[in-house]
Amino acid sequence: MITHGDIVWEYLIKEQHVLVDDGAFLIRDSLLHKDQEPTDYSYLVFPFAKLYEGFLKDVFLQLGIITTYDYASNRFRIGKVLNPNIANQLHGKSAYLQLKNRYGNDVADHLWYAWKQGRNLVFHYFPGNIRMLSRDQALSVIELLTGAMEELLKQTQIARIKK
């Protein structure tokens, strides 16, 4: 989890702080409704998955992996540029290959795995495999996302320039 004052919290902007706090609220609130327990706790992941996407865009822009045009574009997709399966087709536009070349396989693979597990497999509907998450599974996915964020900041040693 992200706590106020930790490395990830300090990197985030105030709008992203709101997502962290909303996510923490939902997690706490989910404990209060045991008599009406939902069958799918994927909703707990949503603020953190949204945060992860924004965080990656911010870091990729700061590292020069994406352009300001990509950053602002409604058509730019993190999942595409981070996907190792199409990295060679994207040539210089592959965030996965750029991360791999600069920081090694582990960093690139960790970010992709967190994206796939924490966003794609949670929020897409696959006929025959809806993938509903228990509360514990949702918390594990959140830890995966926030852990990937922390690891990226440590590996890249970047900090947001506060204005």
N, C-alpha and C positions, 0 to 999 in steps of 0.2 A: 504494500500500500504506500501511498504517498502521504507523508506527514508534513505539516507546516514547518518550514525551515530546512527540510532536507535538500539534497542536491537537485532533485527533480523540481520540487516546489520553487526553489530559487530561480530555476531556468524559466519556468512558466510565466505567461503574462496573466493579467487579472481575469480576463475572460476564461482562461483555462483553469485558473483557481476555482472559478465557479463550478466548472465541470467536476473537479475533484471533490469539492464540498457537496455537490448534488449527489455524486456517486456514493460518498460516505453516508449521506442522509438515507439514501435508498437501502444501503446495506443494513444500517441500524433499524430502519423502519421494517425491513423484511422479517426481523425477529419478533415483531409485535403482532403478527397476524397468523399465528400457528393454527388457529381454528379454521382459517380460511386459506390454507396453504395453496399457493398456485402450483401447477404441475410443471411450469417452466420459469426458471429464474434468469433467463437470458436478459431480461430487462435490467438486471443489476450491472451487466457488462456495458450497456450502451454508453453511458457518459465516459467511461474509460476508453472504449473503442473510438469514440469521437475525438477524445483528447489525444489518443495515440496518433490518429491521422494528422491532426493539427501540429502536434509535436514533431512528427517526422518531416512534415513540410517545412516547419521552421528550421530544424536542424539541417535538412538537405539544402535549404537556401543559404544558410550561414556557411556551410561547407563548400558551396559552389557546385553542388551536385545537380541542382535544378536552377533555373533562371527565375527572375522576378516575373516574367511572363507566365512560366509554368505555375508558379506559386499562386498567382492571381486568377488563373484560368479555371473556368467551370468544367473544362474538358480533361484536365490533367488528372491522372489516376495513380495514386501511390501503389495500389496493388499491381498495376501493370509494370511500373519501373522497378519494383522490388521483387518481382517474380523471377526466380532463377531459371525457370523453364523456358522463358522467352528472352533471356538476357542477351544472347548472341544476336538475336534478330533486331534488338534495339540499338546495338552498337554503342556509341558514346552516350546514349540517353538512358542506359541501364544504371539505376542507382545501386542495384545489387552488385554489378561488376565493379563499380567505382568503390563501393564500401569494401568489397573483397580485396581489391588491389591495394587500398590504403590501410585497412585494419585487419584483414585476414578473413578466412572462411567463417570462423566462429561468429563474428559480429554480424556479417551479412546473413548467415543462416539463422541466427537467433532472431533478428528483426523480421525476416520472412516468416519464420515459424510462428512468432507472436501474431503477425498480421493474419496469417491463415487461420490459426486456432482462435484468435480473439475477435476476428471480424468476419471473415468469409464463412467459416463453418458455423458461426453463431447466428448470423443475420440473414443468410441466404436460405431459401426453402428448397430442399432437395426431395422430390417425390420418393417415398419409400424410406427416407432417412431425415426426419424432421429435426432431429438432434435437440431435444429439450434438455435443459441443464438443471441439475439439482442445485440447491443453494451452495453446497460445497464445491461443485464443479464450476459454478459461476465465479466463486471467490478464487479458485485456482486460475481461471482464465484472467481475472483481473490482476492477480499477482504476476502472471506471465507477461502481460502488457506493461505493467509498471516496472517490472524487473528489467525488461528489454530497454525501457527508457533510461533507467538508471545506468545500465551497462553501457549504453551508447554514449552518454555524457562522460562516463569515466574513461572510456576508450579514446574518445575524440578530444577530451580535455577542453571542451569549449564551454563557454558561459555566455549567456545572453548579455548583450550590452544594454544596460538599463539607461533609459533616457529620463 
